[in-house]
């Protein structure tokens, strides 16, 4: 009898131990394996367009002059969407010249006359009523006054082409005297390194400015982007800069993209009239 009791006790003990082991295994299965903690990738800081060490002037002024308005109005709405100061240079006597000038001034933009002047190159098509070297003073003034009247609300005048005309010491003072009378400034696109305009304007007491850089000698967007970066570097080194570009689709699109970025870098965009000197 005692033997049976011992056997029963051993069986009961073995069953209890087995049950405990089984329960522990079930609990272990339910405990999830800790997931491996993966560190979030480090956020790369966007490189500065212009390193701080190169910003001699932290808030340089930049004026952008866009030439050749008047042929069409294709890019005008995109242009107006930029909402940054850009000076429109409008050719006289074209289908949309006066309309573009009026629309631009109504939106607060500055407008200047893009005055057709004689170039050295003979392979380019001249605008109607281009002012040429060798013309009499009277003939020059007749064309000049007509073209001023065709672009309403002008602040100033720039040269369209004109590599030959802007070298002429007899012609440019005739033009400048009329501009001074009308209280207009002159902007030299500097199509010739032999331009006499700065000296003639100084002698005349005419307000004057000149180009530092062209932005779109190529119509390809990457080239224009590169030139805008060069313009920005130039401005931070010198405190101010004036650039010329043209009424072209890619030019307007690139400006719309990059001018806000340049402004965030510290560039202050201004109209050309803020850059002219006496």
C-alpha positions in Angstrom: 0.0 0.0 0.0 2.8 2.4 0.9 4.5 1.6 -2.4 1.4 2.6 -4.3 1.2 5.9 -2.4 4.8 6.6 -3.2 4.3 5.9 -6.9 1.2 8.1 -6.9 3.0 10.9 -5.2 5.9 10.7 -7.7 3.5 10.7 -10.7 1.6 13.7 -9.2 4.9 15.5 -8.7 6.1 14.8 -12.2 2.8 16.0 -13.6 3.0 19.2 -11.6 6.5 19.9 -12.7 5.6 19.2 -16.3 2.6 21.5 -16.1 4.8 24.3 -14.7 7.3 23.8 -17.5 4.6 23.9 -20.2 3.1 27.1 -18.8 6.4 28.8 -18.8 7.0 27.8 -22.4 3.6 29.4 -23.4 4.4 32.6 -21.7 7.8 32.8 -23.3 6.2 32.4 -26.7 3.9 35.3 -26.1 6.8 37.7 -25.2 7.8 39.5 -28.4 11.4 39.6 -29.4 12.7 43.1 -28.9 13.0 44.9 -32.2 16.4 46.2 -33.1 16.4 49.9 -32.7 17.5 51.6 -35.9 18.8 55.1 -35.6 17.2 57.6 -37.9 19.4 58.7 -40.7 21.2 61.9 -40.1 19.6 64.8 -41.9 22.1 66.3 -44.3 22.3 70.1 -44.0 21.7 71.8 -47.3 25.0 73.4 -48.4 24.9 77.2 -48.4 24.7 78.7 -51.9 27.2 81.3 -50.8 29.4 80.5 -47.8 29.2 83.1 -45.0 33.0 83.7 -45.2 32.5 85.0 -48.8 29.8 87.5 -47.9 31.8 90.7 -47.6 28.5 92.6 -47.8 25.7 90.6 -46.1 22.8 92.4 -47.9 24.0 93.5 -51.3 21.6 95.3 -53.7 21.0 93.6 -57.1 19.1 95.2 -60.0 18.0 92.9 -62.9 17.0 94.5 -66.2 15.0 92.4 -68.6 15.4 93.6 -72.2 13.4 93.2 -75.4 9.8 93.5 -74.2 7.3 94.4 -76.9 7.4 91.6 -79.4 4.8 89.5 -77.6 3.2 89.0 -74.2 3.9 85.2 -73.9 6.0 85.4 -70.7 4.3 88.3 -69.0 2.1 86.5 -66.5 5.0 84.2 -65.3 7.1 87.4 -65.1 4.5 89.1 -62.9 4.3 86.1 -60.7 7.9 86.5 -59.5 6.9 89.5 -57.4 10.4 90.8 -57.1 11.7 94.2 -58.5 12.8 93.7 -62.1 13.1 96.6 -64.5 11.5 96.1 -67.8 13.3 97.4 -70.9 10.8 97.9 -73.7 11.5 98.3 -77.3 9.6 101.2 -79.0 7.1 100.9 -81.8 6.3 97.2 -81.5 2.8 95.8 -81.3 2.8 95.3 -77.5 5.2 98.0 -76.4 2.7 100.5 -74.9 0.4 97.8 -73.5 3.3 96.1 -71.7 4.6 99.3 -70.3 1.1 100.3 -69.0 0.5 96.8 -67.4 4.0 96.8 -65.8 3.6 100.3 -64.3 0.1 99.4 -63.0 1.7 96.6 -61.0 4.5 98.8 -59.6 7.3 97.8 -62.0 9.8 100.2 -63.4 9.9 100.7 -67.2 12.7 102.0 -69.4 13.0 102.5 -73.1 15.3 100.0 -74.9 16.6 102.5 -77.5 17.7 100.9 -80.8 21.3 102.1 -81.6 23.7 101.2 -84.4 25.8 98.1 -83.9 29.1 97.2 -85.5 27.7 93.9 -86.6 26.1 93.9 -90.1 24.5 90.4 -89.7 21.9 91.6 -87.2 18.5 92.9 -88.2 18.1 96.5 -87.0 14.8 97.8 -85.5 12.9 100.4 -87.3 14.2 103.9 -86.6 17.5 102.7 -85.2 19.7 105.7 -84.4 22.9 105.6 -86.4 26.3 107.3 -86.2 26.7 110.0 -88.8 23.1 111.2 -88.6 22.4 114.9 -88.1 21.5 116.1 -84.6 18.0 117.0 -85.9 17.4 113.5 -87.3 18.7 111.9 -84.1 16.3 114.0 -82.0 13.3 113.3 -84.2 13.8 109.5 -83.8 14.6 109.8 -80.1 11.6 111.8 -79.2 9.3 109.5 -81.3 10.6 106.4 -79.5 10.4 108.0 -76.1 6.7 108.7 -76.8 6.0 105.1 -77.8 6.8 103.7 -74.4 4.7 105.5 -71.7 5.8 106.2 -68.2 9.6 105.8 -68.6 12.1 106.2 -65.8 15.2 105.9 -68.1 16.7 104.6 -71.3 19.0 101.8 -72.2 20.8 100.9 -75.4 19.5 98.1 -77.6 22.6 96.8 -79.4 24.5 100.0 -80.0 28.1 98.7 -79.9 29.0 101.3 -82.6 26.8 104.2 -81.4 27.9 104.0 -77.7 31.5 104.5 -78.9 30.6 107.7 -80.7 31.7 110.9 -78.8 29.5 113.1 -81.1 26.3 111.1 -81.0 25.9 110.1 -77.4 26.0 113.7 -76.0 23.2 114.7 -78.3 21.1 111.8 -76.9 22.1 112.5 -73.3 21.2 116.2 -73.5 17.6 115.2 -74.5 17.4 112.6 -71.7 18.6 115.1 -69.1 15.9 117.5 -70.3 13.3 114.8 -69.8 14.8 113.8 -66.4 15.6 110.3 -67.6 18.6 108.3 -66.6 20.8 106.2 -69.1 21.7 102.6 -68.5 24.6 101.3 -70.6 24.2 97.6 -71.4 27.9 97.8 -72.2 27.7 96.1 -75.6 31.2 97.6 -76.3 34.1 97.9 -73.9 35.0 101.1 -75.8 31.7 102.7 -74.7 32.1 106.5 -74.0 28.8 106.7 -72.2 30.1 106.9 -68.6 32.4 109.8 -69.4 29.8 111.6 -71.5 27.1 111.1 -68.8 29.5 112.5 -66.1 30.3 115.6 -68.2 26.6 116.1 -68.9 25.6 115.6 -65.3 23.2 112.8 -66.4 22.2 110.0 -64.0 23.9 106.8 -65.2 24.5 103.1 -64.5 26.2 100.3 -66.4 25.9 96.5 -66.6 28.0 94.2 -64.6 26.8 90.9 -66.1 24.7 89.2 -68.8 22.6 86.3 -67.5 21.4 84.6 -70.6 23.9 84.7 -73.5 22.8 81.1 -73.7 19.1 80.2 -73.5 19.7 76.9 -71.7 18.4 76.9 -68.2 21.6 75.4 -66.6 23.6 78.2 -68.0 21.2 80.8 -66.7 21.3 79.2 -63.3 25.1 79.2 -63.2 25.1 82.9 -64.2 22.7 83.8 -61.4 25.0 82.1 -58.9 27.9 84.1 -60.3 25.8 87.3 -60.0 25.1 86.5 -56.4 28.8 85.9 -55.6 29.7 89.2 -57.4 27.1 91.1 -55.4 28.3 89.7 -52.0 31.9 90.7 -52.9 31.0 94.2 -54.2 27.9 95.2 -52.3 25.8 95.7 -55.5 25.4 94.3 -59.0 23.4 95.0 -62.1 22.5 92.2 -64.5 20.9 92.1 -68.0 18.7 89.4 -69.3 16.0 89.0 -71.9 12.3 88.3 -72.3 12.7 84.6 -72.9 10.8 81.6 -71.5 13.7 79.9 -69.8 15.1 83.1 -68.4 11.7 84.0 -66.8 11.3 80.5 -65.4 14.8 80.4 -63.9 14.4 83.8 -62.3 11.0 82.7 -60.8 12.8 79.8 -59.2 16.0 81.3 -58.0 15.2 84.9 -57.1 13.4 83.9 -53.9 16.4 81.7 -52.9 18.7 84.6 -53.5 16.5 86.8 -51.4 16.7 84.3 -48.5 20.5 84.3 -48.8 20.4 88.1 -48.1 20.2 89.7 -51.6 18.0 92.8 -51.8 16.5 93.2 -55.2 15.9 96.8 -56.3 14.8 98.6 -59.4 17.5 100.1 -61.6 16.7 103.7 -60.6 18.1 102.9 -57.1 21.5 102.1 -58.7 22.0 105.1 -60.9 24.5 107.8 -60.0 24.9 111.4 -61.0 
